[in-house]
Amino acid sequence: MKNIFILSVLFLFIVFKGFSQNYNPQLLKSYTKKELNEMDKSMLDILEYGIQNAIFYADLPNEKTVQLKEIVVSGTPNFTELELKITNENQYFQIKGTNKMLVVKSQYVLKNELINRNKN
């Protein structure tokens, strides 16, 4: 009886481990475990690619028509270090105290970059 119990527990552990998501722990700075576990593999691949590729910097346009949210940036962070999430649209922030903006690429842009990178 004891052996059956141990085997059952071991079996359940293996089954649950097989269904659990594997993801870069840096994503936990922007997403909860629940959010990450509910994502499919392709979305996790996009987010993991985005850790190194989602952010770029640009000059603020001279004719500023929209007030951008300010963000404090030091060094060269990735989107998770800024506790931002990747969304369906590009995100734009003015870097506080500069005439630069930080751009966070959208899911669509990152997905296309990842697909094209894998083609080469």
Contact map, one row per residue, 1 for C-alpha under 8 A:
111110000000000000000000000000000000000000000000000000000000000000000000000000000000000000000000000000000000000000000000
111111000000000000000000000000000000000000000000000000000000000000000000000000000000000000000000000000000000000000000000
111111100000000000000000000000000000000000000000000000000000000000000000000000000000000000000000000000000000000000000000
111111110000000000000000000000000000000000000000000000000000000000000000000000000000000000000000000000000000000000000000
111111111000000000000000000000000000000000000000000000000000000000000000000000000000000000000000000000000000000000000000
011111111100000000000000000000000000000000000000000000000000000000000000000000000000000000000000000000000000000000000000
001111111110000000000000000000000000000000000000000000000000000000000000000000000000000000000000000000000000000000000000
000111111111000000000000000000000000000000000000000000000000000000000000000000000000000000000000000000000000000000000000
000011111111100000000000000000000000000000000000000000000000000000000000000000000000000000000000000000000000000000000000
000001111111110000000000000000000000000000000000000000000000000000000000000000000000000000000000000000000000000000000000
000000111111111000000000000000000000000000000000000000000000000000000000000000000000000000000000000000000000000000000000
000000011111111100000000000000000000000000000000000000000000000000000000000000000000000000000000000000000000000000000000
000000001111111110000000000000000000000000000000000000000000000000000000000000000000000000000000000000000000000000000000
000000000111111111000000000000000000000000000000000000000000000000000000000000000000000000000000000000000000000000000000
000000000011111111100000000000000000000000000000000000000000000000000000000000000000000000000000000000000000000000000000
000000000001111111110000000000000000000000000000000000000000000000000000000000000000000000000000000000000000000000000000
000000000000111111110000000000000000000000000000000000000000000000000000000000000000000000000000000000000000000000000000
000000000000011111110000000000000000000000000000000000000000000000000000000000000000000000000000000000000000000000000000
000000000000001111111000000000000000000000000000000000000000000000000000000000000000000000000000000000000000000000000000
000000000000000111111100000000000000100000000000000000000000000000000000000000000000000000000000000000000000000000000000
000000000000000000111110000000000001100000000000000000000000000000000000000000000000000000000000000000000000000000000000
000000000000000000011111000000000000000000000000000000000000000000000000000000000000000000000000000000000000000000000000
000000000000000000001111101000000001000000010001000000000000000000000000000000000000000000000000000000000000000000000000
000000000000000000000111111000000000000000000001000000000000000000000000000000000000000000000000000000000000000000000000
000000000000000000000011111110000000000000000000000000000000000000000000000000000000000000000000000000000000000000000000
000000000000000000000001111111000000000000000000000000000000000000000000000000011000000000000000000000000000000000000000
000000000000000000000011111111100000000000000011000000000000000000000000000000010000000000000000000000000000000000000000
000000000000000000000000111111111000000000000000000000000000000000000000000000010000000000000000000000000000000000000000
000000000000000000000000111111110000000000000000000000000000000000000000000000011010000000000000000000000000000000000000
000000000000000000000000011111110000000000000000000000000000000000000000000000111011100000000000000000000000000000000000
000000000000000000000000001111111011000000000000000000000000000000000000000000000000100000000000000000000000000000000000
000000000000000000000000000111111111000000000000000000000000000000000000000000000000000000000000000000000000000000000000
000000000000000000000000000100111111100000000000000000000000000000000000000000000000000000000000000000000000000000000000
000000000000000000000000000000011111110000000000000000000000000000000000000000000000000000000000000000000000000000000000
000000000000000000000000000000111111111000000000000000000000000000000000000000000000000000000000000000000000000000000000
000000000000000000001010000000111111111000010000000000000000000000000000000000000000000000000000000000000000000000000000
000000000000000000011000000000001111111100000000000000000000000000000000000000000000000000000000000000000000000000000000
000000000000000000000000000000000111111100000000000000000000000000000000000000000000000000000000000000000000000000000000
000000000000000000000000000000000011111110110000000000000000000000000000000000000000000000000000000000000000000000000000
000000000000000000000000000000000000111111110000000000000000000000000000000000000000000000000000000000000000000000000000
000000000000000000000000000000000000001111111000000000000000000000000000000000000000000000000000000000000000000000000000
000000000000000000000000000000000000000111111100000000000000000000000000000000000000000000000000000000000000000000000000
000000000000000000000000000000000000001111111110000000000000000000000000000000000000000000000000000000000000000000000000
000000000000000000000010000000000001001111111111000000000000000000000000000000000000000000000000000000000000000000000000
000000000000000000000000000000000000000011111111100000000000000000000000000000000000000000000000000000000000000000000000
000000000000000000000000000000000000000001111111110000000000000000000000000000000000000000000000000000000010011001000000
000000000000000000000000001000000000000000111111111000000000000000000000000000000000010000000000000000000000000000000000
000000000000000000000011001000000000000000011111111100000000000000000000000000000000000000000000000000000000000000000000
000000000000000000000000000000000000000000001111111111000000000000000000000000000000000000000000000000000000010001000000
000000000000000000000000000000000000000000000111111111100000000000000000000000100000000000000000000000000000010000000000
000000000000000000000000000000000000000000000011111111000000000000000000000001110000000000000000000000000000000000000000
000000000000000000000000000000000000000000000001111111100000000000000000000001000000000000000000000000000000000000000000
000000000000000000000000000000000000000000000000111111110000000000000000000001000000000000000000000000000000010000000000
000000000000000000000000000000000000000000000000111111110000000000000000000001100000000000000000000000111100010000000000
000000000000000000000000000000000000000000000000010111111000000000000000000001100000000000000000000001111000000000000000
000000000000000000000000000000000000000000000000000011111100000000000000000000000000000000000000000001110000000000000000
000000000000000000000000000000000000000000000000000000111110000000000000000000000000000000000000000111100000000000000000
000000000000000000000000000000000000000000000000000000011111000000000000000000000000000000000000000111100000000000000000
000000000000000000000000000000000000000000000000000000001111100000000000000000000000000000000000001110000000000000000000
000000000000000000000000000000000000000000000000000000000111110100000000000000000000000000000100001110000000000000000000
000000000000000000000000000000000000000000000000000000000011111100000000000000000000000000000000000000000000000000000000
000000000000000000000000000000000000000000000000000000000001111100000000000000000000000000000000000000000000000000000000
000000000000000000000000000000000000000000000000000000000000111110000000000000000000000000000000000000000000000000000000
000000000000000000000000000000000000000000000000000000000001111111100000000000000000000000000000000000000000000000000000
000000000000000000000000000000000000000000000000000000000000001111100000000000000000000000000000000000000000000000000000
000000000000000000000000000000000000000000000000000000000000000111110000000000000000000000000000000000000000000000000000
000000000000000000000000000000000000000000000000000000000000000111111000000000000000000000000000000000000000000000000000
000000000000000000000000000000000000000000000000000000000000000001111100000000000000000000011100000000000000000000000000
000000000000000000000000000000000000000000000000000000000000000000111110000000000000000000011100000000000000000000000000
000000000000000000000000000000000000000000000000000000000000000000011111000000000000000000001111000000000000000000000000
000000000000000000000000000000000000000000000000000000000000000000001111100000000000000000001111000000000000000000000000
000000000000000000000000000000000000000000000000000000000000000000000111110000000000000000000011000000000000000000000000
000000000000000000000000000000000000000000000000000000000000000000000011111110000100000000000011000000000000000000000000
000000000000000000000000000000000000000000000000000000000000000000000001111110000000000000000000000000000000000000000000
000000000000000000000000000000000000000000000000000000000000000000000000111110000000000000000000000000000000000000000000
000000000000000000000000000000000000000000000000000000000000000000000000111111000000000000000000000000000000000000000000
000000000000000000000000000000000000000000000000000000000000000000000000111111111100000000000000000000000000000000000000
000000000000000000000000000000000000000000000000001111100000000000000000000111111100000000000000000000000000000000000000
000000000000000000000000000001000000000000000000011001100000000000000000000011111111110000000000000000010000000000000000
000000000000000000000000011111000000000000000000001000000000000000000000000011111111100000000000000000000000000000000000
000000000000000000000000010011000000000000000000000000000000000000000000000011111111000000000000000000000000000000000000
000000000000000000000000000000000000000000000000000000000000000000000000100011111111000000000000000000000000000000000000
000000000000000000000000000011000000000000000000000000000000000000000000000000111111100000000000000000000000000000000000
000000000000000000000000000001000000000000000000000000000000000000000000000000111111110000000000000000000000000000000000
000000000000000000000000000001100000000000000000000000000000000000000000000000110011111000000000000000000000000000000000
000000000000000000000000000000000000000000000010000000000000000000000000000000100001111100000000000000011110000000000000
000000000000000000000000000000000000000000000000000000000000000000000000000000000000111111100000000000000110000000000000
000000000000000000000000000000000000000000000000000000000000000000000000000000000000011111000000000000000111000000000000
000000000000000000000000000000000000000000000000000000000000000000000000000000000000001111100000000000001111000000000000
000000000000000000000000000000000000000000000000000000000000000000000000000000000000001111110000000000111100000000000000
000000000000000000000000000000000000000000000000000000000000000000000000000000000000001011111000000000111100000000000000
000000000000000000000000000000000000000000000000000000000000000000011000000000000000000001111100000011110000000000000000
000000000000000000000000000000000000000000000000000000000000000000011110000000000000000000111110000011100000000000000000
000000000000000000000000000000000000000000000000000000000001000000011110000000000000000000011111011111000000000000000000
000000000000000000000000000000000000000000000000000000000000000000000111100000000000000000001111111111000000000000000000
000000000000000000000000000000000000000000000000000000000000000000000111100000000000000000000111110000000000000000000000
000000000000000000000000000000000000000000000000000000000000000000000000000000000000000000000011111000000000000000000000
000000000000000000000000000000000000000000000000000000000000000000000000000000000000000000000111111100000000000000000000
000000000000000000000000000000000000000000000000000000000011000000000000000000000000000000000110111110000000000000000000
000000000000000000000000000000000000000000000000000000001111000000000000000000000000000000000110011111000000000000000000
000000000000000000000000000000000000000000000000000000001111000000000000000000000000000000011110001111100000000000000000
000000000000000000000000000000000000000000000000000000111100000000000000000000000000000000011110000111110000000000000000
000000000000000000000000000000000000000000000000000001111100000000000000000000000000000001111000000011111000000000000000
000000000000000000000000000000000000000000000000000001110000000000000000000000100000010001110000000001111100000000000000
000000000000000000000000000000000000000000000000000001100000000000000000000000000000010011100000000000111110110000000000
000000000000000000000000000000000000000000000000000001000000000000000000000000000000011111100000000000011111110000000000
000000000000000000000000000000000000000000000100000000000000000000000000000000000000011110000000000000001111111000000000
000000000000000000000000000000000000000000000000000000000000000000000000000000000000000110000000000000000111111100000000
000000000000000000000000000000000000000000000000000000000000000000000000000000000000000000000000000000001111111110000000
000000000000000000000000000000000000000000000100110011000000000000000000000000000000000000000000000000001111111111000000
000000000000000000000000000000000000000000000100000000000000000000000000000000000000000000000000000000000011111111100000
000000000000000000000000000000000000000000000000000000000000000000000000000000000000000000000000000000000001111111110000
000000000000000000000000000000000000000000000000000000000000000000000000000000000000000000000000000000000000111111111000
000000000000000000000000000000000000000000000100100000000000000000000000000000000000000000000000000000000000011111111100
000000000000000000000000000000000000000000000000000000000000000000000000000000000000000000000000000000000000001111111110
000000000000000000000000000000000000000000000000000000000000000000000000000000000000000000000000000000000000000111111111
000000000000000000000000000000000000000000000000000000000000000000000000000000000000000000000000000000000000000011111111
000000000000000000000000000000000000000000000000000000000000000000000000000000000000000000000000000000000000000001111111
000000000000000000000000000000000000000000000000000000000000000000000000000000000000000000000000000000000000000000111111
000000000000000000000000000000000000000000000000000000000000000000000000000000000000000000000000000000000000000000011111
